[in-house]
Amino acid sequence: MLNQIVLVGRLTRDISVYKSEKGKGSKVATISLAVPRSFKNMEGTYDTDFIDCIAFENIAINTSEYCKKGDIVGIKGRIQSKVEEQDDKKITKLEIIAEKVTFLSSKKEEADS
């Protein structure tokens, strides 16, 4: 069995690292990606999916240090489900856990070209 996802997209905001409230207080960052679809919609334009990924410890720190809003990154990770309670109902949510982040290009490099 395999649980693996690969995403390539632009960062929609700068990344900030915070300490989690659960467990040992590990360092966590939410990485928000804009990933364009590879096909056009009925209006003839490309839709974009906005996907949040969660990174821990060194991956979170390095990504926040070297990447800024608008940079293109590749994320390899896994999908994880978690159950949350909202209005006395249990809701299952999917989240992407980043296991590797590759810095592909920065917005500054593209402007210089």
N, C-alpha and C positions, 0 to 999 in steps of 0.2 A: 504494500500500500504506500501511497505517496501523498504528502500534503506539502505542496510547494507552489509558490507564486512568484512571478517576476514582473515587475512594473518599471516603466521608464516614463518619467514625466518631469514637469517643472514644479519647483517648490512654490506654493501659493503664499507663504509667509516665512519670515525669519523663524528659526527654531530656538526655543528656550528650553533649558533643562531644569527640572525640578525634582525634589525628593518625593518618592512615593509615600503614601500614608500607611500602606500595608507592609507587613513583613519587616525587613531590615532597613527600610528607608533607602532603597536603591535609587540611583539616578535614572530618570525617565524623560523621554522627549516624545512629543507627538509631531510627526512629519506629515504635512499635508501636501499631497501631490495633485496636480492637474494632468490627467492622462487623456489625450485626444483619441477618439475612436478612429479606426482605420477605414471606415466607410461613411458615406454621406447619408443624411437623413432625407425625408421626403421633400424638404425645402432646398436640398442641394448643398447643405453646409455640414461640416463635421461637428458632432456633439463632443463634449468633454465630460469625463467623469472625474469627480473630486473624491479622492480616497485618502483617509487618514491611516497612517501606520504608526506603530508604537516601537520605539527603540529603547534599549536599556544600556546602562553603564557606558563602556568605552565607545560603543557605536553612537549612542546619544551625544556624548561629549564631543567626539570628533566631528560628527555631522554638524552640530551647532557651531563649532569653531570654524570650520572651513566652508560651509555652504550658506548662502543667503537667498532671500526671496528672488525668484526668477531663474535660479540655477537649474540645470538639468541633472537629475540623479537617476541611477538605477537601483532598485531595491529588490533583493532576493529574500524571501521569507516564507512564513507559513500562515495559514488561516487558523484562527482559534475562536471557539465559541465561548460565550459566558452568559450566565443567566442573571438578570437584574429584576428587581421588583419595582413596578410603576403602577400607582393607583391600585394596590392590592392584587396586581396581576403579574405573573412571571413572564418576562419577555427574554427571548434568546437573541443575543446580538453577536454578529461576527466582527472580528477585528484582525488586522494584519500585524503580525509580529515581525519586525525587520531583523533578519539574521546577518545581513551584509548590505552595506550601502556603498555604491560606487559613484564617485564624483565624475560626471561625464563632461560638462562644460559649464562655465559661468556666464552670466549675462554680460559681464564686463568683457570677456574674451570675444564674444560675438560682436559687440559694439566696436571693438578695436579692429576687426577683420574688414 
